[in-house]
Amino acid sequence: MTDWDHEVDVVVLGSGGAGLTTALTAAANGASVEVYEKSATVGGTTAVSGGILWIPAHNRSSEGELSVDDAMSYLRAQSLGFMDDELVETFVRTGPEMLDFVEEHSDLQFVVAEGFPDYKPELPGGRPSGGRSINAKPVELSQLGEWAERITSFPADFSNVGIDAETRARIHAAVDDRSGDYCVAGTALIAGLLTGVLDLGVVPRTNARAVELIADPLGIIGVRISQDGSEFRVHARRGVVLATGGFEWDAKLVEAYLRGPMRGAVSPPNNTGDGLRMAMAHGADLANMGEAWWVPIVQLPGDTFDGHPRSRSVRLERTRPRSVIVNRAGKRFLNEAGEYNSMAGPFQFLDPKEGYANDPAWIVFDAQHLKRYGFLGVLPGDEAPEWFSPSNDLAELGQKTGIDADGLARTLAAWNENVSHETDPDFG
Ligand SMILES: Cc1cc2nc3c(=O)[nH]c(=O)nc-3n(C[C@H](O)[C@H](O)[C@H](O)COP(=O)(O)OP(=O)(O)OC[C@H]3O[C@@H](n4cnc5c(N)ncnc54)[C@H](O)[C@@H]3O)c2cc1C
């Protein structure tokens, strides 16, 4: 192959957390590196995420060393027999080294997210008191110069991302005594990684989409990039890294691979499975394709993003008192306050007669709930909009929504009884 436009050691495709961390590692170890990013901004889903790293075994906890054995037990307990032990143990063992490396080569500093529990703390090896979840410290944006304006952003959901609004406010409060424009969560992760790669002379190229991997008989040796209407071919002497994110914005891939219906994505719309398709074109083995980062969503009437109906994750709202989640039979089917990822299973439950009996579902709450907490952008005490289906009684609510009113009445009677005993025998 002689018609390369140029040569480099390592080509990284995508500028999210995976891409920038790889670029940082390769560049810090002396490789020449180029990062190509399809979108006009860098950071991908990572930039709009909660940015919490889950590093299960390390010695940064105030409770002492978190062991590899406990981490492996915890992961094994939830892998349902499908765990690749060697791969998982590599992840567990190398986490601390990764944190040290990134701190050494960028402006990022990591701190344990105190009190942030494991998602399934009740499992063997689980940690109810937390310790494994790690936050990036706030990063000052101004040090990034023009790049401060070039990080992917997203209007925050009502219930906010990974860290809730209160925590966010606390973090801001903590840095208020210093001057500057700080960012937190996923944005901080990307901003910090950017400081590292820019310092090493790696300048991500945006609006530059990888369209094809180029192979010789021994493997992948380069990539074809499309940028501003023209194309060029880059020879990668040491490797091409696919860090192009997910495929949730490609309806065909979603239908082909995910284990159940996905009604909408809460990520930026660049995740169209480009890396996946490029790898498949060269016969890559695939695994674990049915899984995703799942979260319950709402789609509000008239709410759009980039011309698509916008989906918003529902996290904080469903955890509050005086509310239940029910299906169209009026039955509860999960722990409303459970962690989001595990809620996908109950939502995707396939009933032999009813089909997807729990999808869609409704959050039913009373007037006092709205008055005390507000709901999805409606402030405490404000009028309920029509799309809340405000109703005087369960019959009216049933008529407006299609929920079986008798089923709902039975559910609420049982719920209120359980509340008076402070138990939830059905879902814990
Ligand atoms: C709201 C939200 C909150 C989350 N919170 C957390 C959390 O707190 N902790 C956690 O661990 N996970 C969290 N997640 C999940 C996590 O954000 C993602 O798993 C992670 O960011 C994926 O990182 P990535 O680098 O693989 O991909 P991304 O960050 O999505 O980056 C991929 C990049 O590749 C680019 N790209 C795509 N195709 C091409 C192409 N052909 N050529 C060049 N570039 C291309 C994209 O534009 C994008 O910039 C959250 C997700 C969401 C949606």
The ligand as a MOL file (V3000), in Angstrom:
LIG
                    3D

  0  0  0     0  0            999 V3000
M  V30 BEGIN CTAB
M  V30 COUNTS 53 58 0 0 0
M  V30 BEGIN ATOM
M  V30 1 C -26.2980 10.6700 30.9720 0
M  V30 2 C -25.2330 9.6170 31.0970 0
M  V30 3 C -24.5340 9.5070 32.3020 0
M  V30 4 C -23.5400 8.5210 32.4400 0
M  V30 5 N -22.8290 8.4650 33.6070 0
M  V30 6 C -21.8280 7.5600 33.7280 0
M  V30 7 C -21.0150 7.5400 34.8900 0
M  V30 8 O -21.1420 8.3590 35.8040 0
M  V30 9 N -20.0370 6.5870 34.9790 0
M  V30 10 C -19.8340 5.6780 33.9510 0
M  V30 11 O -18.9260 4.8340 34.0800 0
M  V30 12 N -20.5720 5.7060 32.8280 0
M  V30 13 C -21.5480 6.6240 32.6880 0
M  V30 14 N -22.2760 6.6570 31.5340 0
M  V30 15 C -21.8600 5.7940 30.4350 0
M  V30 16 C -20.5830 6.3910 29.8280 0
M  V30 17 O -20.7890 7.7710 29.6430 0
M  V30 18 C -20.1830 5.7630 28.4860 0
M  V30 19 O -20.1380 4.3610 28.6020 0
M  V30 20 C -18.7910 6.2610 28.0900 0
M  V30 21 O -18.7660 7.6750 28.1020 0
M  V30 22 C -18.3710 5.7700 26.7240 0
M  V30 23 O -17.1050 6.3420 26.4470 0
M  V30 24 P -16.4250 6.1460 25.0370 0
M  V30 25 O -15.1560 6.9040 25.0440 0
M  V30 26 O -16.3730 4.6890 24.7320 0
M  V30 27 O -17.4500 6.7720 23.9900 0
M  V30 28 P -17.9410 8.2890 23.8290 0
M  V30 29 O -17.6300 9.0930 25.0140 0
M  V30 30 O -19.3490 8.2560 23.3540 0
M  V30 31 O -17.0150 8.8160 22.6610 0
M  V30 32 C -17.1030 8.2990 21.3670 0
M  V30 33 C -16.6940 9.3920 20.3920 0
M  V30 34 O -16.4650 8.7990 19.1090 0
M  V30 35 C -16.9430 9.7010 18.1210 0
M  V30 36 N -17.1460 8.9630 16.8690 0
M  V30 37 C -18.1960 8.1580 16.5350 0
M  V30 38 N -18.0270 7.6640 15.3030 0
M  V30 39 C -16.8520 8.1520 14.8420 0
M  V30 40 C -16.1200 8.0040 13.6210 0
M  V30 41 N -16.5840 7.2560 12.6080 0
M  V30 42 N -14.9330 8.6570 13.4840 0
M  V30 43 C -14.4490 9.4550 14.4990 0
M  V30 44 N -15.1060 9.6310 15.6580 0
M  V30 45 C -16.2830 8.9800 15.8380 0
M  V30 46 C -18.2100 10.2560 18.7410 0
M  V30 47 O -18.5980 11.4650 18.1060 0
M  V30 48 C -17.7670 10.4580 20.1950 0
M  V30 49 O -17.2300 11.7330 20.4110 0
M  V30 50 C -23.2640 7.6330 31.3710 0
M  V30 51 C -23.9760 7.7590 30.1530 0
M  V30 52 C -24.9310 8.7400 30.0160 0
M  V30 53 C -25.6630 8.8540 28.7050 0
M  V30 END ATOM
M  V30 BEGIN BOND
M  V30 1 1 1 2
M  V30 2 1 2 3
M  V30 3 2 2 52
M  V30 4 2 3 4
M  V30 5 1 4 5
M  V30 6 1 4 50
M  V30 7 2 5 6
M  V30 8 1 6 7
M  V30 9 1 6 13
M  V30 10 2 7 8
M  V30 11 1 7 9
M  V30 12 1 9 10
M  V30 13 2 10 11
M  V30 14 1 10 12
M  V30 15 2 12 13
M  V30 16 1 13 14
M  V30 17 1 14 15
M  V30 18 1 14 50
M  V30 19 1 15 16
M  V30 20 1 16 17
M  V30 21 1 16 18
M  V30 22 1 18 19
M  V30 23 1 18 20
M  V30 24 1 20 21
M  V30 25 1 20 22
M  V30 26 1 22 23
M  V30 27 1 23 24
M  V30 28 2 24 25
M  V30 29 1 24 26
M  V30 30 1 24 27
M  V30 31 1 27 28
M  V30 32 2 28 29
M  V30 33 1 28 30
M  V30 34 1 28 31
M  V30 35 1 31 32
M  V30 36 1 32 33
M  V30 37 1 33 34
M  V30 38 1 33 48
M  V30 39 1 34 35
M  V30 40 1 35 36
M  V30 41 1 35 46
M  V30 42 1 36 37
M  V30 43 1 36 45
M  V30 44 2 37 38
M  V30 45 1 38 39
M  V30 46 1 39 40
M  V30 47 2 39 45
M  V30 48 1 40 41
M  V30 49 2 40 42
M  V30 50 1 42 43
M  V30 51 2 43 44
M  V30 52 1 44 45
M  V30 53 1 46 47
M  V30 54 1 46 48
M  V30 55 1 48 49
M  V30 56 2 50 51
M  V30 57 1 51 52
M  V30 58 1 52 53
M  V30 END BOND
M  V30 END CTAB
M  END
